[in-house]
C-alpha cells in the first residue's frame, strides 16, 4: 500500500544552520509524483515542489534543494543557511499515476521545523 | 490571480447548530478537495470532486457531513448537527487537469470551533 513517512516530528536549529527534512515513501506504481508543502505559523498550506518518478535530477531553488533517490524511496528536502522565516511544518506527499481517476494525495504527518535566532 | 477562496475564515458556534463552509476554487481548475486538519489526526482528505462530480467521499466522517459542488466555481461543506469533536481547520484545495501530477493549491482554511 502507498505510504509516506516523515520520521522527524520536530527539528530545532539555530539560524544559518543547514537542515535536512527526510521523506520516505512506499508505492507499487512505477509512475508517481512527490510533493513538498510548507505550512507556516499563519496556517496556510503552500506548494513548494513537485517531482516525477522518472526524473531523478536533484533540484535547487535558492536556499532550498531536493534530493530524490528512487533506490532508497526517498525525497529529502534541505534548507541551506536556515532563517527564522523557514520555521514551519513541512509536509511530503505522494500521488500515483496508476490510481486512475482517483487523484488522492497520500500525506506524511509533517515535520515541524523551528529556526531559532 | 486569485487563489482558492474560503469563507468564513473563523467560525465559532454551539453544538447542534448547522455549519456551512464555502469554497471558490481557482478559475479553470476542475478538481476540488476538502480537508480537515487537527493536531491528533493531522491532515485528512474528506472528499474530492472532479468536474463537479464527487469521486471519493470515503473520508467523510459520518452522515452529519455533506458536500456539494453545484458548479465549477463553488463548493460547500456542511455539518449538521455540529459537535465539539468537529472543531478543526478545514481546508479547500483545487487543482488543474485530470492527471495526478498536478499540485493542489490550498485556501487559507476555515478555523471552526464548536462549543
Interface residues (C-beta under 8 A of the other chain):
Chain A: X32 X33 X35 X37 X43 X44 X45 X46 X47 X50 X52 X91 X95 X96 X97 X99 X101 X102 X103 X104 X105 X107 X109 X110
Chain B: X31 X42 X43 X45 X48 X50 X55 X56 X89 X91 X93 X95 X98 X99 X100 X101 X102 X103 X104 X105 X106 X107 X108 X109 X111
